[in-house]
C-alpha cells in the first residue's frame, strides 16, 4: 500500500490490562466482562468506558480471543485493552491483529499455559497505511460483521418464538385441544391424561465427544464443535467453529439438526455447563464434538426438533447445572443429563408441535447458512485488504463519521 509505514505495534497503539479475577463473572450482569475465553461473560461493574480492541493474554492452546467493543465494560487481569495512538482507526487494528494471531501463537511463552506478554506485543511489526485507508478497510470489513450481527439478532428473535411456542404447549399446557383435556396426578404434578413422566434417556441417546490435542485443530478439515460453539445461555455459536484433523470413528460424527450439551465449564459461575444447542441443518457439514460436549441423538419414534425444544426451553439447563462439580473446572456427568425428568406428550401432540416449530428452525438455519457465507467472504477479503492486494483507495465507500 502506498504511503504505508512499517512500525512496531507499540508506536501505533497503547496497552492496558483489566484488574478482575475470572470468577468475577455473574449471570445476567449489567456489563460485558472480557476474559481469556471466546465467550463474553457479564459482570455488574465497569472499569472502562472506551472504544478498543480486547485481546486475551493467556490461553492453554495459545489461541487468543480478540474482540472489538465500544462502551462500558470490565476485563480480566490477563486481558489487554488496546487503544489507538496518533489518530489511528481502532477498528482497523481489530482486523489487523486478527492476521497476527498465528504470530502471537508462535511467540507465546509458557508450558502448560501460554502467555502473550507485553514485550511480545510491543515489538510486533505491523504495516500501517494512512488513516483514510485504514478507515476504508475497516468500514468494508465491518459491513460484513454488521450483516452477520443483524442476522444473529434475527436468529435470536426466531428462537424466542420457538421458546414461547414450547412453553405455551408444554409448560402452560395450552396445546391444540387442551380445553377438552383431562389432567391426572403425577410425580411432576398435574399433567394431561395420556402424557407420561419420562427421562432424557427414554427419548435420546447421550454420547461423549472425543479428546483432542491443539495440533488436531486446523484451518480446514472436519467441522469440530467445542464448548466455544455454545452461547452462554445456550444456542449454537458460529464463531466457535473449528476444524479437526486426526483419527476418529464414523460413529462419532454428529449430523446437522442433532443436539449438543455443554458438560465442562471453566468458571465457577456455571455459565456454560448444561447449555443446549442444535447443529444447524444449513451451512454446516457432519462434524465431531470435543470431550467438553455430549451429543443427544433422538431415538426412533422421537424427532430431534422435539427433543431439542424440550432440553432447550424447559428447566433442563437450570436443573442439571446444580449437579456439576469440580475445583477449578466444573464437570457435568452424562448420567445426570439422562436422569432429567419431564412430561412426555402423546405422539400426536408431539407431531403437531414439530410441524409448527420446524419452519421456525428452518428460517434460523437459513440465516446461519447466510452467515457462514458472509464469514467466509470476509475472511477471504481480510488478508487481501491488509496486504494491499486489493487497493481500497480506488473503491468508493461512503463513510459517515460518528
C-alpha positions in Angstrom: 0.0 0.0 0.0 1.4 3.4 -1.0 2.4 5.7 1.9 2.2 2.8 4.3 4.7 2.6 7.2 6.4 -0.4 8.8 6.3 0.2 12.5 6.3 -1.6 15.8 2.9 -2.1 17.4 3.8 0.0 20.4 4.2 3.0 18.2 0.5 2.8 17.0 -1.5 1.7 20.0 -1.4 1.7 23.8 -2.0 -1.3 26.1 -3.8 -1.6 29.4 -4.9 -4.6 31.3 -8.0 -5.5 33.3 -7.9 -6.0 37.1 -10.6 -8.6 37.9 -10.3 -12.3 38.6 -12.1 -14.7 36.2 -14.6 -15.6 38.9 -16.0 -12.0 38.8 -18.4 -13.2 36.2 -22.1 -13.2 37.2 -25.1 -14.4 35.3 -27.2 -11.6 33.7 -24.7 -9.0 34.9 -25.1 -5.4 33.6 -21.9 -5.0 31.7 -19.8 -7.2 29.4 -16.8 -8.9 31.1 -13.9 -9.9 28.8 -11.7 -12.7 29.9 -9.3 -15.1 28.0 -12.3 -17.1 26.9 -14.0 -17.0 23.5 -17.2 -16.3 25.4 -18.1 -12.8 26.6 -19.3 -13.0 30.2 -21.2 -10.4 32.3 -20.5 -8.6 35.5 -22.1 -5.8 37.5 -19.1 -3.5 37.5 -17.3 -1.5 34.8 -13.7 -0.1 34.9 -13.5 1.0 31.3 -15.6 3.2 29.0 -13.9 3.4 25.7 -13.6 2.2 22.1 -11.0 -0.5 21.9 -9.7 -3.9 20.9 -9.6 -6.6 23.6 -7.0 -9.3 23.3 -6.6 -12.3 25.6 -3.2 -12.5 27.3 -3.1 -16.2 28.1 -4.6 -19.5 26.8 -3.7 -23.1 27.3 -3.6 -23.7 23.5 -2.2 -20.2 22.6 -5.5 -19.4 20.8 -6.1 -15.8 21.8 -9.6 -14.5 21.6 -9.9 -11.0 20.2 -12.9 -8.6 20.3 -13.8 -5.0 19.3 -16.0 -3.1 21.7 -17.2 0.4 22.3 -18.8 1.4 25.7 -18.7 0.4 29.3 -17.1 -3.0 30.3 -14.8 -4.8 32.7 -11.9 -7.1 32.0 -9.9 -9.9 33.5 -6.4 -9.1 34.7 -4.7 -11.0 31.8 -6.8 -9.3 29.1 -5.3 -6.4 27.1 -7.3 -3.3 26.4 -5.8 -1.8 23.2 -6.5 1.8 22.2 -5.1 3.8 19.2 -2.3 6.4 19.2 -1.9 9.3 16.7 -5.5 9.2 15.5 -5.3 5.7 14.1 -8.5 3.8 13.4 -9.0 1.2 16.2 -11.3 -1.0 14.1 -8.6 -1.2 11.5 -6.4 -2.6 14.3 -9.1 -5.1 15.2 -8.8 -6.6 11.8 -5.0 -6.2 11.5 -4.4 -8.0 14.8 -6.6 -10.9 13.6 -4.0 -11.5 11.0 -1.3 -11.6 13.7 -2.9 -14.3 15.8 -0.7 -17.1 14.3 2.4 -14.9 15.0 1.2 -14.4 18.6 0.8 -18.1 19.0 4.3 -18.8 17.7 5.9 -16.2 20.0 4.0 -17.2 23.2 5.9 -18.2 26.3 5.0 -20.8 28.9 4.4 -24.6 29.0 1.1 -25.6 30.5 -0.4 -22.2 29.9 0.8 -20.0 27.0 1.3 -16.3 27.7 1.2 -13.3 25.4 3.5 -10.8 27.1 3.6 -7.1 26.7 7.1 -7.3 25.5 6.0 -9.6 22.6 3.1 -7.3 21.7 5.2 -4.1 21.8 7.7 -5.4 19.3 5.3 -7.0 16.8 5.9 -5.3 13.4 2.9 -4.0 11.5 2.3 -2.2 8.3 0.1 0.9 8.8 -1.5 2.7 5.9 -2.7 6.3 6.1 -5.8 7.0 8.3 -8.1 7.4 5.3 -7.1 3.9 4.0 -7.4 2.4 7.5 -10.9 3.7 7.8 -11.9 2.4 4.3 -10.6 -1.1 5.1 -12.3 -1.2 8.5 -15.6 0.1 7.0 -15.6 -2.5 4.3 -14.9 -5.4 6.7 -17.2 -4.1 9.4 -20.1 -4.0 6.9 -19.8 -7.8 6.7 -19.7 -8.0 10.6 -22.8 -5.8 10.8 -24.7 -8.0 8.4 -23.7 -11.1 10.4 -24.7 -9.4 13.7 -28.1 -8.4 12.2 -28.7 -12.0 11.1 -27.8 -13.2 14.6 -30.4 -10.9 16.1 -33.0 -12.3 13.7 -32.0 -15.8 14.8 -32.4 -14.8 18.4 -35.9 -13.4 17.7 -36.9 -16.7 15.9 -35.6 -18.6 18.9 -37.8 -16.5 21.2 -40.8 -17.5 19.0 -39.9 -21.2 19.4 -39.4 -20.8 23.1 -42.8 -19.1 23.5 -44.4 -21.8 21.5 -42.9 -24.6 23.6 -43.8 -23.0 26.9 -47.4 -22.4 25.7 -47.9 -26.0 24.7 -45.8 -27.9 27.3 -45.5 -25.7 30.3 -48.8 -23.8 30.3 -50.5 -26.9 28.7 -52.3 -24.7 26.2 -51.8 -27.0 23.2 -54.4 -27.6 20.5 -57.5 -29.2 22.1 -56.4 -28.5 25.7 -59.9 -27.3 26.6 -61.2 -30.9 26.4 -58.2 -32.4 28.0 -58.4 -34.2 31.4 -55.5 -33.8 33.8 -54.1 -36.5 36.1 -51.7 -36.6 39.1 -48.0 -37.4 38.5 -44.7 -37.1 40.4 -44.3 -33.8 38.4 -47.7 -32.5 39.4 -50.8 -32.4 37.2 -50.2 -33.4 33.6 -52.6 -34.1 30.7 -54.1 -37.6 30.6 -52.1 -39.8 28.1 -48.8 -38.0 28.8 -46.2 -39.9 30.8 -43.3 -38.9 33.1 -40.1 -39.8 31.1 -36.4 -39.3 31.4 -34.0 -38.0 28.7 -32.6 -41.5 28.4 -36.0 -42.6 27.2 -36.0 -40.3 24.2 -32.4 -39.7 23.3 -29.0 -41.5 23.3 -26.3 -39.5 25.1 -22.7 -39.9 23.9 -19.5 -38.2 24.8 -17.2 -36.3 22.4 -13.6 -37.1 21.6 -10.4 -35.9 23.2 -8.0 -33.9 21.1 -4.7 -32.0 21.1 -4.2 -28.5 19.9 -2.4 -29.7 16.8 -5.6 -31.5 15.8 -7.2 -28.1 15.2 -6.5 -26.9 11.7 -7.7 -24.2 9.2 -9.7 -26.7 7.1 -11.0 -30.2 7.8 -13.9 -31.7 9.6 -16.1 -29.2 11.5 -15.2 -29.6 15.1 -17.5 -28.3 17.8 -16.2 -27.4 21.3 -17.6 -25.7 24.4 -16.9 -22.4 22.5 -19.7 -23.5 20.0 -22.2 -22.7 22.7 -23.5 -19.3 23.7 -23.5 -18.6 27.5 -27.3 -19.3 27.8 -27.4 -21.9 25.0 -27.8 -21.8 21.3 -25.2 -22.5 18.5 -22.4 -20.0 18.1 -20.9 -19.9 14.6 -17.7 -18.1 15.6 -16.9 -21.1 17.9 -16.5 -23.3 14.8 -13.1 -25.0 14.5 -11.8 -27.8 12.2 -10.3 -31.2 13.1 -7.6 -33.4 11.6 -6.9 -36.7 13.2 -8.3 -40.1 14.0 -12.0 -40.7 14.7 -14.7 -43.3 14.2 -17.6 -42.8 11.8 -19.9 -43.5 14.7 -18.6 -40.3 16.4 -19.7 -38.0 13.6 -22.5 -35.6 14.6 -25.1 -34.7 12.0 -26.9 -31.4 11.2 -30.0 -31.0 13.4 -28.6 -33.1 16.2 -28.1 -31.7 19.7 -25.0 -30.8 21.8 -24.9 -30.1 25.5 -22.0 -28.5 27.4 -20.6 -30.7 30.2 -17.4 -28.8 31.1 -17.2 -25.2 32.4 -14.0 -23.2 33.0 -15.7 -20.9 35.5 -17.5 -21.5 38.8 -20.2 -19.1 37.6 -21.7 -22.2 35.8 -22.4 -20.2 32.6 -21.9 -22.9 30.0 -22.3 -26.3 31.7 -25.7 -27.7 30.8 -26.3 -25.3 27.9 -28.0 -26.8 24.8 -27.6 -26.1 21.1 -28.7 -27.7 17.9 -26.3 -28.1 14.9 -27.9 -26.1 12.1 -29.3 -28.1 9.1 -28.0 -25.5 6.6 -24.4 -24.4 6.0 -22.8 -26.9 8.4 -21.5 -30.4 7.4 -21.2 -33.5 9.5 -18.7 -32.9 12.3 -17.2 -34.0 15.6 -17.6 -32.8 19.1 -15.0 -32.4 21.8 -15.0 -34.0 25.3 -16.4 -30.7 26.6 -19.7 -31.7 25.0 -22.1 -34.6 24.7 -24.4 -35.4 21.8 -28.1 -36.0 22.4 -29.5 -38.0 19.4 -33.2 -38.6 19.3 -34.2 -42.3 19.5 -36.5 -43.9 17.0 -40.0 -42.5 17.3 -38.9 -39.1 18.5 -37.6 -36.2 16.5 -34.5 -34.1 17.1 -36.7 -31.0 16.9 -38.9 -32.1 19.8 -36.0 -33.4 21.9 -34.1 -30.2 21.3 -37.1 -28.0 22.2 -37.6 -29.9 25.4 -34.0 -29.6 26.5 -33.6 -26.0 25.4 -36.8 -24.5 26.6 -37.7 -26.5 29.7 -35.9 -26.1 33.1 -33.4 -28.8 32.0 -30.3 -26.5 32.0 -31.2 -24.8 35.3 -31.7 -28.3 36.9 -28.6 -30.1 35.7 -26.3 -27.2 36.3 -26.6 -28.0 40.0 -25.1 -31.4 39.5 -21.8 -30.0 38.0 -18.8 -30.3 40.4 -15.1 -29.7 40.4 -12.5 -27.5 41.9 -11.2 -25.3 39.1 -13.1 -26.8 36.2 -16.7 -27.9 36.5 -17.8 -31.2 35.1 -21.4 -32.5 34.5 -21.8 -36.3 34.3 -23.9 -37.5 31.4 -25.8 -39.7 33.9 -27.4 -36.5 35.3 -28.5 -35.5 31.8 -30.0 -38.9 31.3 -31.9 -38.8 34.5 -33.7 -35.5 33.9 -37.5 -36.0 34.1 -40.2 -34.2 32.1 -43.8 -34.8 31.0 -43.7 -36.5 27.6 -46.7 -35.6 25.4 -48.5 -38.2 23.4 -47.2 -38.8 19.8 -50.0 -36.8 18.1 -49.2 -33.7 20.1 -45.5 -34.0 19.5 -46.1 -34.4 15.8 -48.3 -31.3 15.7 -45.7 -29.3 17.6 -42.8 -30.4 15.3 -45.0 -29.4 12.3 -45.4 -25.9 13.7 -41.9 -25.3 15.0 -39.9 -26.8 12.1 -40.4 -23.8 9.8 -39.0 -21.6 12.5 -35.9 -23.7 12.8 -35.5 -23.8 9.1 -35.6 -20.0 8.9 -32.9 -19.9 11.7 -30.8 -22.4 9.7 -31.1 -20.3 6.5 -29.7 -17.3 8.4 -26.9 -19.4 9.8 -26.1 -20.5 6.2 -26.0 -16.9 5.1 -23.7 -16.0 8.0 -21.4 -18.9 7.1 -21.1 -17.4 3.5 -20.6 -13.9 4.8 -17.9 -15.0 7.2 -16.0 -16.9 4.5 -16.1 -13.9 2.2 -15.0 -11.5 4.9 -12.1 -13.9 5.9 -11.0 -14.1 2.2 -11.0 -10.3 1.9 -9.1 -9.7 5.1 -5.6 -10.7 4.1 -6.0 -9.2 0.6 -7.0 -5.8 2.0 -4.3 -5.8 4.7 -1.6 -6.7 2.1 -2.7 -4.1 -0.4 -3.6 -6.8 -3.0 -7.0 -5.1 -3.2 -6.4 -1.3 -3.5 -9.2 0.3 -1.4 -8.1 3.8 -2.5 -10.0 3.1 -5.7 -13.1 1.8 -4.0 -15.9 4.3 -3.3 -17.0 3.7 0.3 -19.4 6.1 1.9 -18.1 6.6 5.4 -20.1 8.5 8.0 -18.1 9.8 11.0 -19.9 9.3 14.3 
